[in-house]
Amino acid sequence: MRTFSVMLHEWKHYNKTALGKWTAGIKNTILNFKTEVTIQELAAALTDGRTVILGNLEYTEEDRIVLQSGKRIAAATRHWKSQDLFAVDIDNANYQTDDPRYITIDKAIRMCKAKGCPPAFIYTTYSHKSNHHKFRVVFASSKEITTIHQRTKVLESIFEVFAIKGECLVDSKCSDPARLFYPGKELVYTDYEATIDPEDITRRIKPTYKLEIVTTTSTKETRKLPPAKNRMVGLLRKGQLEQAKKEVAKSLRQAGKPYTDWLLDTSTKDGIVTVYNIIKDYYPAISKDPFSPVFIRDPDDYYELASRFPLDILFGIQLNEHTRCILPGHNDSVGSARIELKSDTGGYIYHCYGCMGTNKYYDIFNLLEHAIGWSHAKTKEFINLLLNVEFETEWQKEKKEDITLFQDYLMGDQFEKRFPHLYKELRTARAFGVLTFMLGEARRTIRDRLETNSDKPIFFTGLSRLRRKMMANNITEGVSDSSLQRKLKLITKLRLLEPISDSELPIEFIKTSHEERKRKGYRYRINYYSVPEFSFKLLAEAEEIVLDTKDKNIRRRYYSRQTELWANGKEEADKQYVQDKNVGKSKKTKEFYEKYKEVAIELLEKGYFTEKEILNHRRIRGMKKKKELSATVLPQLLQEKNLQVVRYSKYYKELFQIKQGTLKFGLSKIIVNSTDVPED
């Protein structure tokens, strides 16, 4: 049976959240996973969490020298050698179901058959829904492709299969030779014997458009751009960033209010800094020097801030007026482009109706990357300079690396092998995904220690925000407020996250975080957490807590501050419920416990009893929420009376002369004196 050379990573990820966290790691290591697979094996792998590059890629000799120093090198176009499998993404991002350009799975199959270009299989992405199709179509070539030119021709013909009236409806990023094709939900079409003849399809299927070859990875060659049509574009292409900043400041002054309020002149500093109104919501109240960069740790805040900078002033183009397109490759003589302000978000966009169509536009990042030819990192460098902001401090970077180590270990096989009880507890409670998601949030949003006056990496979130983010990443099970609350309490009880009370933080930081809560529309209070320093000792202590919790019969379902108070006392309860330190044992639980204990002592006269017997006793059975109250106070009863919950067995049947009844060996639980429990 024929096999194909691909780069098939061994890591498995079953949702968009996990993929988002590990994309960089996959890109940096996937060249180590060259694999020979059959088409059936590839289809199975892509629907079992694995990511692939459809081609044969290899490190260069220079790369191998760099790798010996311990550095990582991401898969890039220059690593491509050959391939005989191709795929396209169809996500229908810009079209509704009633649009003729909207492509369903069935329609895609018909289009392929009509053009004589049969796919080997089709699988849905993690974002696919029955009312909005998103999928990938995979083709097998009958011959190996060994040149980039030949590869481009084949892709142009494949892309043309999905073109309607000259508009290509697939994601052009699929043309990247180092493109990562992510796993998906399920196979929806298979024809494993189907192949395409590259010479045949390139002869028959001629593209009605020019394919723009996309390279999302870095190369040693700098893309050559045509001469600049705009002064600011020219300055930035030449690398004259400081001069560009000064000209922007001059334009802001000439534009008058409110832009002049953004400027701060000084005789002791070089140039003019844009520090005020546009970033006032993010400006740390604790900052004393307005010339010091504002550190913005939350990516959402950072990108929102950048989108609000006026593109019309940056590029010297009148707002809402048509002008010649400044993008390379578009020889615009009629004025097809304009800069617009989105009323719903307050962000500026660049829209060229000639080369971009009607439903596509660029924000400041897209525009700088395409017009100047910059990478995303270079674009952020200029925006940071322009707005006098920094994305993170060196301390934040250091803490982020430690959190990444924490995540890496949890996702590896060694975690389950070394800490089986902790692993099982997190998985059984469905808290593992919440923990890794929270660590991801911490990596994205930890605040600088100058804000928090703490050396702990602190971040904050709210339940409603956390739920929305998890649902946006296709995590929809067990994300109600009550369910998330229970899982977070388990995680903090295991000390894998530490809850932080308001009293431990500076009042300025509390005020700033609540202003951010209101700005982002959080309805409820926010919770502060810190991430402990990762170590095996941390996980070993968490495993001990798991075992201790089982010994004390503390149940997750009914876990609360009251449970912790009765099981472990006020000091431990205060660690988990940092905002409720003044709350003691309730009157209701105290009254219940007195009756509960008396009934237990009465039943223990026969040597053992069950929790069900207590709850069915005449003094208890009529009480409301008796199961929850029993779960709350039972740990106290076990400790106070030196009792133990054990599995019913022949030993206890003979010890207490128990007659045949409803108790079942190995399944039923009974409560006995600890002195009656045999040693292991």
N, C-alpha and C positions, 0 to 999 in steps of 0.2 A: 504494500500500500504506500502511496506517495506521501512524503513528509515535506514540511516547509520549515525554513530557518526563520525564527522570530526571537525577539527579546521578550521573554515571558517571565515577569517577576513572580517570586514565590509568595510574597505577602498577599493576604486576602482581606478585602474590605467590602462590607455588605451594605453600605449606605454612603450618601454624599458627604456626611460629616466626617467619617473616618478617612475618606479619600482626600478631603480638603486638608486634613491635618498632615497627611503623609505624602502628598504629591511631590514635594521637594525631595523627600527621602527616596521615593521611587525613581525620580528623574536622575538623582545622583548615583544610584546603584544599579539601575536596570541593565547596564551593559555587562554586568557580571552574570547575567542569566540568559545567555544564549541557549536556545532550546530547539530541538527538532520535534515537530508535532504533526500529527495528521490533522486534517480539517475538522474531523469529529472531536479530537482532543482539544483543539483550539476553541471550538464552540462551547464545549463543556467547561473549559477554564474561564472563559469570559462570562459565563453565567454562574460561576462559583467564586466570585470576588477577586479574580486576578487581572492585572493590567498588562498590556502588551504594546510593543512597537512592532509593526508589521514589516519587518525587514531584517537584514543581516547588518549589524553595526559593530565596529571594532574601535578600540582605543588606538591612537597613534603612538609611535615610539616616544615622542615627546610627552604625551599624556602619561605613559607608564612611568617615566622618570618622576613626574610630578606626583603621581599616586604613591610612590615609594616614600614620599615625605609625609604621608598621612592625610593629604588633602583629597577632597572628592571632586570629580569632574562630571558635570551633567551631560546627558546624551545630547548631541548636537548634530546639525546637518552634515558637518565635516566628517562625522563618523560613519556615514552611510556607505555601504559597499554594494548591496544588491537587494532585490526583493521580488517575490512572486505572489504576494497577497496585498490587496488594496481594500480600503474601507472608506465610507463616507458617513458623515453625521447629518441627520435630518431632524431639526428640532422645532421647525415651524414657529420660530421666535417672533416673526413680524406679521404673522397672518392668522386670521380667525378661521373657523371651520367652514364658513360660507364663502371664503375667498377661493377663487379657482387655483391660486398658487399654494393653497394648503395641501400637503401631501400626506395621506393616510398610508398605513402599511400596505393595504390592498392596492392602493393606487401606485405605490412605488413598485410593487411586483409587476403590475400591468405595464408600467413605463419601461421596466427592464426587459420584459418579454417583447414588447413592441419594437425595441431597438436591437434585439438580438444580443443582449448583454446580461446573461442569467447570473444571479447571485448564488453563492454557495450557502449562505445562511443570513438571517436577519435576527437581531435581538434588540429588545427594548432597553432604554437607559433607566437609571434610577429615578429620573424625573418624569418618566412616561406616565400618562394617565389615560383612562379610556376616552375622556373628552378632549384630550390634547396629546396627540401622538408625538413621541420623541424616540428615535431608534437609530440603529446603525446597520448599514448594508455592507456585507463583506463579499468580495470577489476573489476568485482564485485564477491566476494567470496560468496558461498552459506552458509558458516559457519564462525562464528567469530573466528579470530586467537588471542590467548591469551598468547602465549609464543614467545620469540625471536627466539628460535630454530625452532619452527614450521614456523614462519614468514620467516626465512632464507631459509628454504626448499621450500616454495611456490615461493619465489622470484627467487631462482635458476632455478626452472622449467619454470617460466615465461620468464626469461632471455634467457633460452635455445631455446625458440620459435624463438628468433631473432638471433640465432647463425648460422653462416655459416662456415663449416669446422673447428669447434672448436673455432672460434673467435666470442666472444660476441659483438654485434654491437649496444648495447644500452649504455647509460651513466650509469656507475657503481654508480654514486652518488645517483641514485634512491633507492639504498639499505639503505640509511640513514633513520632511523625511524622518524627523525624530519625534513625530507626533505620538503622544501617549493615547492609546485607545482604552478607555476605562471599562470596567465590568458593568454588567447590567442585570436586569431582573430575570428575563426569560427568553428562550428562543421562540420566535413566532413563525419562522419559515426555515426550512432546510431543503437543500438539494446538493448533497455532498459530492455528487459526481459532476456537477456543473463547473465549467471552466470558461474563461474568455481567451481568445487568441489575440494577443496585443497587436500583431500586424493587421489582423482583420478589422478590429474595432477602430484603430487609428485611421484606416483607409476608408471605412464606411461612415463613421460618426465624426463629422467635422464640427469643431466648436464654433458657436456663433458669438463668442466673446473671447477675450484674452485672459487666460488663467493667471491670476496674481499668485506667484509662489510665496507662501508664507513660511517664515522660519522663526519659530517662537523661542529658539535657543540661540545662544551667542555663537558667533563665528569670528574668525580672525580677519575676515574681509569686511571693510566698511562699505555699506551700501552707498553707491554714488547717486546723488540727487541732482536734479536739474537746477539751474540758477534760481536764486530766491526771487519771488515776486513781491515780497513784503519786507520792509526794513527790519522789523523785529525778528522775522524768520532768518534774515541774513546775519544779524548779530549773534543769534543763538547758534546757528550752524558754525560760525567762526569761533565759538566758545567764549565770546565776550560777555560773560554773564553779569559782571559788575556794571558795565556800561549799559546793558539792557535794563538792569534794575534802576539805574539813575534816570533813564529815559522814561521808564514807567512812572517813577515818582514825579517827574516833570509833567507827564500827561495827567496824573491824578490831580496835581495842583491846578493845572489849567482847566480841568473839568469842574472845579468848584465843589460846593457842598453836594453830598456828604463826604466826597472823596478826600477833601483837604483835611478832614478830621482824622484820617488814617495816618497822616504824616507827622513825624516828630523830627524837627531840625535840631541839630546840635553842633557846636563849634569844636567839641572834644571828640566827636566820633566822625568817622569818614562816611559821608553819604546820608541818605534819608531812610529811615526805617518805617515800614508799615506795621504798626503794632496795635492800634486801637480798634474802633468799632467793628471791623470785620471779624475780629477774634475776641471781642470782649467777653463772650460767653465761655470762652475756654481759658481766659487769662487767669493764672493762679493768684488767688488773693494774697498768698504769702510772698509773692515775688516783690522784691524791693527795687530791682533795676529793670526799667522798661526796655533796656537794650539787650538784656539777656534773652536768649531764645525761649519761647514758650514751648514746653514739652507736652505734646498731645499723644497719649498712649493708646487711646481707643481709635482703631482704624475707621470706624464709622464717623467719628468726629472729624478726623483728619481729612477724609475724602469729602465730607460735607462742607468743611471750611474751604477747601481748595476750589470746589465747584462754584462757590459764591464770589470768587474773584472775577471782576468784569473782563471778559475776553475782548470786548470792544476796545477798552482802553489799552489792554496788553498789546493788541495787534494794530491799533490805530484804525479801526474799522467802525463806521457808524452803526449803532445798534438798530436792528430790524431793517437796514437798508441793503439791497442787493449789491454784491461786489464780486470781482473776479475771484475764483477759487484759489486758495494758497497751497493746496495739496499738490505734491509732485505727481506728475503723470497726467494731469488734467489741464489741457491747453484751452482754458476757458476764455472765450472772447465776448461773451454776452452778459456776464455777471450772474452766475447761477447760485452763488453762495450768500449766506447772511448769518449774522450772529443774533441769537434770540435769547430772551430771558424767560425761563419757565416759571409761570405764576404760582404753580403748586409747590415748588421746592425752593424757589429763589436762586436756582443755579443757572449758569450760563451755558449755552450749547452752540456748537458750530454745525451748520446744516448746509450741505451743497446738494441742490436738487438735480444737478447734472450728473455727478459721479457717485452719489450716495443713495439716490432714490428718495422715496417719500417717507419711509418709515425708519430711517437710520440717521443718527447724529453722533457727534463727538463731544465729550466733555473736555475739560482742560488737559486731562492726562492723554486721552486718545489723540487730541489735536496736536499736542507737542510731540508725541511719539511718531505720528505719521508725517507731520509737516517738517520736523527737524531731523527725524531719523534716529531719535534717541531710544534707549531702553527705558523700561519703567523706572529703574533705579536712578538713572540720570535725570529723568523728568522730575522725580521726587526731590532730587538734590537742588534743582533750580527753584521749584516751588517753595522748598524750605528757605532758600535764600530770599526769595521774593517776599514771603510772609513773616520772616524772622521766627520760624518755628523749627522744632526738632521732633522727630517721631519717637525717639526714646533716648534715655541717658545710658552711659556705660554701665551703671549699676543695674538698670532695667535689663540690658542685654545679658548681663551675667546671670541674673535671676531667671530670665527666660530660658537660657541654656540648661539650667538645673531642672526647670520644669519639663523641658524637652526630654532630658534623661529619664525623668520620672515616667513620662508617657511612653517612651520607647520600651522601658522595662515592662510596664504593665501589658503592652501589646505583644510581648515576646513569649515564647514557650516556657522560658525558665521561671516566669512568675508562677504559673500553675504548678510546676514541678517542685519548686522550693517552698511555696506557701499555699498548699492545697486547700486548707480550711478557709483561709481568707479569700482565695479565688472563688471557691464554691459559694461562700456567703454572698459575695458581691454579685455573682452570676444568678444565684437563686433569688435574690432580692431584686434583680433587674436594676441594680445600682451601678454596675460596671460602666455601662454606657454614659450614665449621668456623671460619674467620676471623671472619665476621660474627656467628656464634653466640658465640664467645669475647668479641668486643667487647660483645655484649649482656650477657654474664655480668659483664664488667668494669664496665659501667654500673650494674648492679644491686648489685655487691658490693665495689667498691673500698674499701679501708680508709683511715682517716684518717691523715694524716702523723704525728700525735702517737703513733699506735700503731706505725708502721713506721720512724719516724725517717728518712723519705725524702720528697723532693719528687716522687718518681715515683708515679703512680697504680698501686698494687700490689693484686692480688687473688690468691686461690688456689683451686685446684680439684684434683680427682683424676680419673684416667681413667675409673674406674667411675662416678663421679658424673656426669661429663660425658656418658658414653654413655647413662646412664639418662635424663638430661634431654633429650638429643637424640631418643631414642626416644619419650619422652613427647610430643614435639612432631612426631611422625610422620616423623622423619628416621631411617630404618632401614637405609639402604644405606651400607656402608663405615664402620661404627661399632664394629668390633671393636677391642680394645685395641691390637693391632699396627697396624691401619690408622689409627686416631686418632693413635697415636704418630708414625707417618711424616708425617702431615699437619701435626701440631704442630711437628715438627722442621723441615719445609719453611718454615712460617710464621716460626719464630724465626730460621732461616738468612737469610730475606729481611729480617729485623729489623723485621717488622711487629708482632711481640710480642717482648719481651725476657725471657728466663728469669732468675729471681733465685735465687741460692744461699742456703741457710740462713745461711751465715756473714755475709751482708750485712744481716741483719735482727736486731733485738733479741731476746734470748733469751726475754723475756716474751711477745713476739708469737708466736714459734715455739711456745711452750708453750700459749698460748691457742688457736692454730689447730689444734694436735694434739688438744687437749681437745674442740674442736668437731668434729674428724674422728671421734673416738670416739663422741661423742654422736649424731652423724648416721649412724653405722654404716658409714663408709668402711672398706673392708678394707685398702686399700693406701695407700702414702705420698701426700702431697699435693704439688703443684707450685706454685711461686710465679711469677707473671708481672707485668710492668708493661707499660703501653701507652705507646708513644712519642708525643711531641707530633705531631699531624697536620700535615703540610706536603707540598707537591709535591716538595720535596727528598727527603723520606722515601721517597716512591713512586719517584722517579727513581733513587735509590740501590738500591732493591729491584729495579728493572728491570735495572740494571747487574749485579747479583748473578745474576739469571736468565741473562743473556748470558754472564757469566763461567763459570757452572756448566756451560753447554752447551759452551763452548770447552774446558773441562777434562774433559768427558765424565763428569761426576758424575751418577749415576743415582739417581732417587728410590727405586726399589724396594729397593735394597740400601744406602740411606743409613744411616750409623751413625757413632759416634764414631771408629771405625777409619778409615772413609772420609774423614772430615774431617781426621784426623791425617795421612794419606798425601797428601791433596790440598792442604791449606792450612796444615798445621802445628799445633802444640799451642795456640798463642794463640787461633786461630780456633775450634778444637775446644772449648776451655774456655768460650768464649762460648755455645756451643750446649748443651754438656753440663756445666752448672754444678755438678752434684752429683758428678761423676766426674773432677775435675781432676787426680787423682793417677794416672789410668790412661793409660799410654803405648801405643806400638805393640806389639801382641801378638807373642809368639814365633812363633806360627803364621803370621801375615801376613809377618813378616820372612823366614822360611824359604821361604815360597811366592814372595815377590818375587824372591829371588835366582835361583831356577829360572826364574821367569817372564821375568825380564830377559834371562837367557842365551838362552832359546829365541827371544825377540823379536829379539835381535841376530843370531842365526843365520838367522832367516827374512828379516830385512831385507836380506840380501845380494842378493836379487833385486830390491830397490828398494821393495817394499811387502809387507805381510802383512795378514791379517785376524785378528780376535780368535778366531774359530772355529778357525783354523789352530793358534793357540797352545794352545787347550783340547784339541785333538785330537792334539797332539804326544805322543810316547811318554813324555816325562818328566812330563807334566802330566795326561794323560787319566785316570789311575787315582786321582787325588786327590779327596777328599770336598769338597763345597761349592765346587768349582772356579769356578763361575759367580759366586758371591758374592765369593770371594776375588779374582777377576779384576776385578770392578767396584770393589773396594776399592783395589787397587794400580795400576790402569791410569792414573789421573790423575797419579800420581807418575812412571810410566814416560814419559808424554808430555812432562812438564816436564823430566825429567832428560836425556832423549835428544833433546829438541827435535823431537818428532813431532807429527803432527796427524791426527785422524780426518776423512776426507773422503768424499763420495759418489763412487762409481765412475762414470766418464764416458769418452767416446771419447778425451779428452785423456790420461788415465792408461793407457788400453789401448794407445795408440800410444807413449807415453813408455816403458812397461815391456815392450812387445812381448808383451802378455798374449794368449794364445790363447783361443778361445771356450770357455767353461766355465760354471760356475754363477753367476758374477758377472753382475748385471743393472744396466744403466745407470740411474742416479737412485735406485736402491733399495738396492743393496749398499753397505756401508761398508768402506773399506780404511784402513790406517794407513801413512802415508808420512812422509818427512822434510819438515819445514816448508819447507826450501829448494826442494822440488819442487812446492810449491803455488803456482799462478800468482796474481798480484795481480788483484784485482777490476777 
